[in-house]
Amino acid sequence: MSPRGLRPRLLVAFVLVTVLGAAAVAWSGAGSASTALVTSAQQRLTETVAAQIAAVAPELATPPDQSALERLRAAVGNNTLVVYQDMQSADGSVSALVTDALRSAVRDQKRLVAQRITAEGKPWLLLGTPVMITALDGARTPSGIEVYAARDLTAVEQEIDDMTGSAILTAALALPLAVVLALLAARSVLRPVRDLRDTARRLAAGDLDARSQPQGADELADLTVTINEMARSVQTSMAAMRRMQADARRFAADVSHELRTPLSTLTAVVEVLAMTADGMEPDARESAELAITETRRLVRLVEDLMEVSRFDAGTAQSRMEEVDVTRAVHDCLRARNWLGVVGLVAPGAVSARLDRRRLDVIVANLVGNALRHGAPPVRVDVSASGEQVRVAVTDNGPGLPEHVLPHVFDRFYKADAARTRTPGSGLGLAIALENARLHGGTLTAENIDGGGARFVLLLPRDAEVR
């Protein structure tokens, strides 16, 4: 598994590069030294054997006898084989070491030939050369005498092993140094990164004044400057947005408040108009009924706008009390003459600590929405599980289109752009959601199998004022 986090990866990469670099340098140095050592030893032994043979060769008679071969072998030293036709003089185990390839090379090339072999677990250097006769005119011809010498390279091999061990030790000693250097490098490199992380967290938490101090003139400094510029831009945009939101909320609250008094007067006039509408001419009565309907709609819209403005301003108040949710839902349906068209399914009394008025608003908005935009039968299910109360309103209509579901609780959202006027204010579901949140609950919308929409309200049984 690869290390997680920038710091571990930086440490691992730095240590690997340092150790592998040290190992490569040490190993290359050891290899070069080993090659040079073997070459030097081979050259030294070759020159020694050649000098020993040259010192005795002028005294040899041609053809040589056995004593001449013995004398030549003794001059060259131990582990030497001297051959002339069928005669030979050998010392040690050199006869078993000399290979046919070396013999053929000596006879074909007519010069000194070297070969390295390993026999019986030991490294050997085999040297083979013909003894040449130099004539008065300087011509050199083979005498038929061949000298083979074997030299033990164990000491040289040991020196090579020591060099290899030194290379390994050097790489091992580089490890703690690499770790220390990696820690220092990681600390230097990651400090600006940690500062940027802390600044980003403060910005995410809402502290738009958070900034990082650029250090140096590298890419991290450029990134720090960019993030600071982004933070300033976001801060400016958020300040402008808050001002606009505050102005919009204040405008809605002021307009709603200013409309209450004239609407109250207009409502009173409309009520009087409603009582006298039956005695009017058909055209006048139709106009009066339209005025009555639109005035009542306007009153509901203003009341909903005032309620929304209280939610936006954070001044919405709740009065918590022990409530029988089943009875409260039943009373909501009865007060609006919905008991004949809406079914209520409940296991009995379901108690919870809620704001009864706000629960009534939620249920009324959900059931009213189901009756307006769904199809009968409409059913309200009340149940309780653990610490929650569940109220589900289900209709038998076509359901909610998929593109509508994410926006169903948006203010003034209309699924059908052609539907410019509706009996409601367009704020009912948004107000229902805000009331659910005020209790610490949730309100969700979904489609059910077979058609129809379902709105599910979940409220804690012991809600706290929010």
Salt bridges, closest charged atoms under 4 A:
GLU70 OE1 - ARG73 NH2 3.28
ASP91 OD1 - ARG73 NH1 3.97
GLU146 OE2 - ARG107 NE 2.93
ASP152 OD2 - LYS122 NZ 3.21
ASP198 OD1 - ARG197 NH2 3.26
ASP207 OD2 - ARG202 NH2 2.91
ASP247 OD1 - ARG250 NH2 2.36
GLU271 OE2 - ARG296 NH2 3.48
GLU294 OE1 - ARG421 NH2 2.25
GLU307 OE1 - ARG310 NH2 2.69
GLU307 OE2 - ARG358 NH1 2.76
ASP312 OD1 - ARG411 NH2 2.80
GLU321 OE2 - ARG319 NH2 3.49
ASP331 OD1 - ARG327 NH1 3.75
ASP331 OD1 - HIS330 ND1 3.76
ASP331 OD1 - ARG334 NH2 3.32
ASP331 OD2 - ARG356 NH2 2.72
ASP355 OD2 - ARG358 NE 3.74
ASP360 OD2 - ARG336 NH2 2.83
ASP381 OD2 - ARG379 NE 2.87
ASP410 OD2 - HIS407 ND1 3.09
GLU434 OE2 - ARG437 NH1 3.83
GLU446 OE2 - ARG454 NH1 3.09
